[in-house]
Amino acid sequence: SGAFAEIKKDILPKDYRGIDFSRLNILLIEGTKNTLNSMSNTAQLSSRNYLEKMGVKIYTETFVKNYDGNILTLNTGVEIKTKTVIWAAGVTGNKIEGFSPEIITPTNRLKVNRINKVLESENIFALGDIAYMETPRYPKAHPQLANVAINQAKLLAKNLKNLEQNKPTKDFEYKDFGSMATIGRNKAVVDLPFIHFKGYFAWLTWIFVHLMLILSVKNKLIIFINWAWAYITKSTSLGLILSQQNERKNVEVSLLKVKIKNTPFKFHYATVSEALNKLSLEGFVTDFNLEKNYTKFETENFEIVDVYRYEGDTDPSDQAIVYAIESDAGTKGILVNGYGISSDSRTIKILEKILSKK
């Protein structure tokens, strides 16, 4: 959520200048009592404070009850209208036929002993996220972290060799060397067994550790250069341009909205289809920008007589402005321009010429 907040602030406005990103809200729905609930209290409070200052709205002790593609329903009864939901609430295993229900946890993890052997089995082993191992230090099993899986794999390889040679095995004991989490630019939290710290130095620590984990000096150097460039320019090394033509139209529409604020027109709120039906009954001609009607615009003096706008949460084609225009000769026309409408250069030209007279 911190990364999305920075993308909203620094990257998207530069790539899509015609879109108002103040309407983009980032919500974090957390099932536990606080963010980073497995870390120290310092890390929990600091991470939440960072996120809230970055504009992220946080729901804690809250769960998603249902999502139908348009409305996200929480267990508290709150309904959130959204078409974008990113699930980051952890992983669950796939059920494997043949194991008894007693050794499968509610999240489909397999219960294993201290050498990662699945209970009630002879030669089946599981490690990492799928393994549920209870120890005195971790009575509710180990956290689902890469470091746990790596250490389990190393010990299991030795234990398998010992089993083959009829030698005693060694029980797994996870040594927690600390946890880190980056929240955003210059913002991170670090928990070590002997100290907890946050902020810029924690962020540098996170970068250093992750660079050291990358194989080969060449890869380290390339990634470091990419990170440095992204930090200096507040941009990404990779980007994706979507609907470049529509983006240009959005910019034009946005400019027209700004111009029309200084005109005496009042906006009526209706969907595009509702506005078209109403104006058609009043004798206004649709597709006024077509060749057969466009010639009239060059010879007659037109004015905007009515404006309709709808900015609801329905089909994108309704995110538009409908203009009713009428000439001194009595010719009536309809022009539509908006995010979901295919507006050509004639529509833009007609509107700009009319508005320039205001």
C-alpha positions in Angstrom: 0.0 0.0 0.0 2.9 2.3 0.6 4.3 1.6 -2.9 0.8 2.4 -4.4 0.7 5.6 -2.5 4.0 6.7 -4.0 2.9 5.7 -7.5 -0.3 7.7 -7.1 1.7 10.8 -5.9 4.9 10.7 -8.1 4.4 8.5 -11.1 0.8 8.4 -12.4 0.2 12.2 -12.5 3.3 12.5 -14.8 2.2 9.7 -17.1 -1.6 10.5 -17.2 -1.9 14.3 -16.9 -5.5 14.3 -17.9 -6.7 12.3 -14.9 -7.6 13.6 -11.5 -5.8 11.2 -9.1 -7.2 13.0 -6.0 -10.2 10.7 -6.6 -8.0 7.6 -6.3 -8.2 6.2 -2.8 -5.9 3.5 -1.3 -7.4 1.4 1.4 -5.5 -1.2 3.5 -7.8 -3.8 5.1 -5.9 -5.7 7.9 -7.3 -8.6 9.8 -5.0 -8.2 12.8 -4.9 -5.5 15.4 -2.2 -3.4 13.6 0.0 -3.3 10.5 3.0 -5.6 10.6 1.4 -7.4 13.5 4.2 -10.0 13.7 6.9 -7.3 14.3 7.6 -5.2 17.4 5.2 -2.5 18.7 7.6 0.1 17.5 7.5 -1.3 14.0 3.7 -1.6 14.1 3.1 2.0 15.2 5.7 3.5 12.9 4.5 1.6 9.8 0.9 2.7 10.5 2.0 6.3 11.0 4.0 6.3 7.8 1.1 4.9 5.8 -1.5 7.3 7.1 0.8 10.3 6.4 1.1 8.9 2.8 -2.7 9.0 2.5 -3.5 5.3 3.0 -6.8 4.7 4.9 -6.3 1.7 7.2 -9.0 -0.7 8.5 -7.7 -3.0 11.3 -9.3 -6.1 12.8 -11.4 -6.2 9.6 -12.0 -8.9 7.1 -13.4 -9.1 3.5 -16.7 -10.8 3.5 -17.6 -10.6 -0.1 -16.6 -9.1 -3.4 -18.8 -9.1 -6.6 -16.5 -7.3 -8.9 -18.0 -3.9 -8.1 -18.7 -3.7 -4.3 -16.3 -5.0 -1.6 -18.2 -5.9 1.6 -16.4 -6.0 4.9 -17.4 -8.1 8.0 -18.4 -4.8 9.7 -21.1 -4.2 7.1 -19.2 -1.4 5.3 -19.5 -1.5 1.5 -16.7 -0.1 -0.7 -17.3 0.6 -4.4 -14.2 -0.5 -6.3 -13.2 -2.3 -9.4 -9.6 -3.0 -8.2 -8.8 -5.3 -5.3 -5.4 -6.7 -4.7 -5.2 -9.7 -2.4 -2.1 -9.7 -0.2 -3.4 -11.6 2.9 -1.0 -14.5 2.7 -1.2 -17.9 1.0 -3.1 -21.1 1.6 -2.2 -24.5 0.4 -4.1 -26.8 -1.9 -5.7 -29.8 -0.3 -4.0 -33.1 -1.2 -6.2 -36.2 -1.2 -5.1 -39.0 1.1 -4.1 -37.1 4.2 -6.4 -37.3 7.2 -8.2 -34.1 8.3 -6.4 -34.2 11.6 -3.0 -33.2 10.1 -4.4 -30.4 7.8 -4.8 -26.9 9.3 -7.7 -24.6 8.4 -5.3 -22.9 5.9 -4.4 -26.3 4.4 -0.9 -26.4 5.9 0.4 -29.9 6.6 1.4 -30.7 10.2 5.0 -31.9 10.3 7.5 -33.0 13.0 10.8 -31.4 13.9 12.5 -32.9 10.8 9.7 -31.7 8.5 8.2 -35.1 8.0 4.4 -35.0 7.5 2.7 -36.6 10.5 1.1 -40.1 9.9 3.5 -40.6 6.9 6.7 -42.6 6.4 8.6 -40.8 3.7 6.7 -37.6 2.9 8.3 -34.3 3.8 7.0 -30.7 3.6 8.8 -27.4 4.2 8.2 -23.7 3.9 4.8 -22.2 3.7 3.0 -25.5 3.5 4.7 -26.9 6.6 3.0 -26.4 10.0 5.6 -27.2 12.7 4.9 -26.5 16.4 7.9 -25.9 18.6 8.3 -24.5 22.2 9.4 -21.1 20.7 6.8 -21.2 18.0 3.7 -22.9 19.4 1.6 -21.6 16.5 4.1 -22.6 13.9 6.8 -20.5 12.1 6.0 -17.4 10.1 5.6 -18.0 6.4 8.9 -16.3 5.4 11.5 -17.2 2.9 14.3 -17.4 5.5 12.3 -20.1 7.4 12.0 -22.2 4.2 15.7 -21.8 3.3 16.8 -23.0 6.7 14.4 -25.9 6.7 15.6 -27.0 3.3 19.3 -26.9 4.4 18.6 -29.0 7.5 16.3 -31.4 5.7 19.0 -32.1 3.1 21.4 -33.1 5.9 18.7 -35.1 7.7 17.8 -37.0 4.6 21.4 -37.9 4.1 21.6 -39.0 7.8 18.5 -41.1 7.4 20.0 -42.9 4.4 23.2 -43.6 6.4 21.2 -44.6 9.6 22.6 -41.7 11.5 20.6 -39.6 14.1 18.7 -36.6 12.7 18.7 -33.0 14.1 15.5 -31.2 15.1 14.8 -27.9 13.3 15.2 -24.8 15.4 14.5 -21.4 13.7 16.9 -18.6 14.6 15.3 -15.3 14.0 18.0 -12.8 13.0 15.5 -10.0 12.7 12.8 -8.7 10.3 12.6 -5.7 8.0 9.9 -4.0 6.1 10.1 -1.0 3.7 7.1 1.3 3.7 8.2 3.7 1.0 10.8 6.2 0.0 13.1 6.8 3.0 10.7 4.9 5.2 11.3 1.5 6.7 11.3 -0.4 10.0 13.9 -2.9 11.3 13.6 -5.4 14.1 16.8 -7.0 15.4 17.2 -9.2 18.5 19.0 -6.4 20.3 17.6 -3.2 18.7 14.6 -1.7 16.8 14.9 1.3 14.6 13.0 3.1 11.8 13.2 5.8 9.2 16.0 6.6 6.7 18.7 4.5 8.3 16.4 1.5 8.4 15.6 2.1 4.8 19.3 2.1 3.9 19.7 -1.1 5.9 16.9 -2.8 4.0 18.6 -1.8 0.7 22.0 -3.0 1.7 20.7 -6.4 3.0 18.7 -7.0 -0.2 21.6 -6.1 -2.4 23.8 -8.5 -0.6 21.3 -11.3 -1.2 21.5 -10.8 -5.0 23.8 -13.2 -6.8 26.9 -11.9 -8.7 28.5 -8.5 -8.6 27.1 -7.6 -12.0 23.5 -8.1 -10.9 24.2 -6.2 -7.7 25.6 -3.2 -9.7 22.7 -3.2 -12.3 20.0 -3.3 -9.6 21.8 -0.6 -7.6 22.0 1.7 -10.6 18.3 1.1 -11.3 17.4 1.8 -7.7 19.5 5.0 -7.7 17.9 6.2 -10.9 14.4 5.6 -9.6 15.3 7.4 -6.3 16.7 10.5 -8.1 14.0 10.8 -10.8 11.1 9.5 -8.8 10.3 7.3 -11.7 10.4 3.6 -12.7 12.8 2.0 -15.1 9.8 0.2 -16.7 6.5 1.6 -17.7 3.4 0.7 -19.5 1.4 3.2 -21.7 -2.3 2.4 -21.9 -4.7 3.9 -24.4 -2.4 6.8 -25.5 -5.1 8.1 -27.9 -7.7 8.1 -25.1 -5.3 9.9 -22.8 -4.9 12.7 -25.3 -8.7 13.1 -25.5 -8.9 13.1 -21.7 -6.5 16.0 -21.6 -8.7 17.9 -24.1 -11.8 17.1 -22.1 -10.1 18.2 -18.9 -9.2 21.6 -20.5 -12.8 22.1 -21.7 -14.0 21.4 -18.2 -11.7 24.1 -16.9 -12.9 26.6 -19.5 -16.6 26.0 -18.9 -16.2 26.8 -15.2 -16.2 30.5 -16.1 -19.4 30.3 -18.3 -22.9 30.9 -17.1 -24.0 27.3 -17.9 -25.4 25.1 -15.2 -24.6 21.4 -15.3 -27.6 19.0 -15.3 -26.7 15.5 -14.0 -27.8 12.6 -16.1 -26.2 9.6 -17.8 -25.2 10.0 -21.4 -28.1 7.9 -22.7 -30.6 9.8 -20.6 -29.3 13.1 -21.9 -29.4 12.0 -25.5 -32.9 10.7 -25.2 -34.2 13.9 -23.6 -32.5 16.2 -26.1 -33.5 14.1 -29.1 -37.1 14.5 -28.1 -36.5 18.3 -28.1 -35.3 18.2 -31.7 -31.6 18.2 -31.1 -29.6 16.2 -33.7 -27.1 13.6 -32.6 -23.7 13.1 -34.4 -23.6 16.8 -35.1 -19.9 16.5 -35.8 -20.5 14.4 -39.0 -19.8 15.9 -42.4 -23.5 16.5 -43.3 -24.0 18.7 -40.2 -20.5 20.1 -39.7 -20.8 22.3 -42.8 -23.6 24.2 -41.0 -21.3 25.0 -38.1 -19.0 27.0 -40.4 -21.9 29.2 -41.7 -24.1 29.5 -38.7 -23.4 31.1 -35.3 -23.8 28.4 -32.5 -24.2 28.7 -28.8 -24.2 26.1 -26.0 -27.8 26.1 -24.6 -27.6 23.1 -22.2 -24.9 20.9 -20.6 -25.3 17.4 -19.0 -22.7 15.7 -17.0 -22.6 12.3 -15.2 -19.7 11.1 -13.1 -21.1 8.0 -11.5 -19.7 4.5 -11.0 -21.4 2.8 -13.9 -20.2 2.2 -17.4 -17.1 4.3 -18.5 -19.1 5.7 -21.5 -21.2 7.6 -19.0 -18.2 9.5 -17.7 -18.8 12.3 -20.2 -20.2 15.7 -20.9 -23.2 16.2 -23.3 -23.5 19.6 -24.9 -26.7 20.8 -26.6 -25.9 23.6 -29.1 -28.2 25.8 -31.2 -27.5 28.3 -33.9 -29.2 31.6 -34.6 -30.7 29.9 -37.7 -32.5 27.3 -35.4 -30.2 24.4 -36.1 -29.9 22.1 -33.0 -27.1 19.7 -32.4 -25.7 17.4 -29.7 -22.0 17.0 -29.0 -20.6 14.4 -26.6 -17.1 14.4 -25.2 -15.7 12.4 -22.3 -13.6 9.6 -21.0 -15.6 6.7 -22.5 -16.7 8.5 -25.7 -14.8 8.4 -29.0 -14.6 12.2 -29.7 -13.0 13.3 -32.9 -11.1 16.5 -33.7 -14.3 18.1 -35.1 -16.0 17.8 -31.7 -13.1 19.4 -30.0 -12.9 22.1 -32.6 -16.6 23.0 -32.4 -16.5 23.2 -28.6 -13.3 25.2 -28.4 -14.6 27.7 -30.9 -17.9 28.2 -29.0 -16.3 28.4 -25.6 -13.6 30.8 -26.8 -16.4 33.4 -27.3 -17.4 33.2 -23.6 
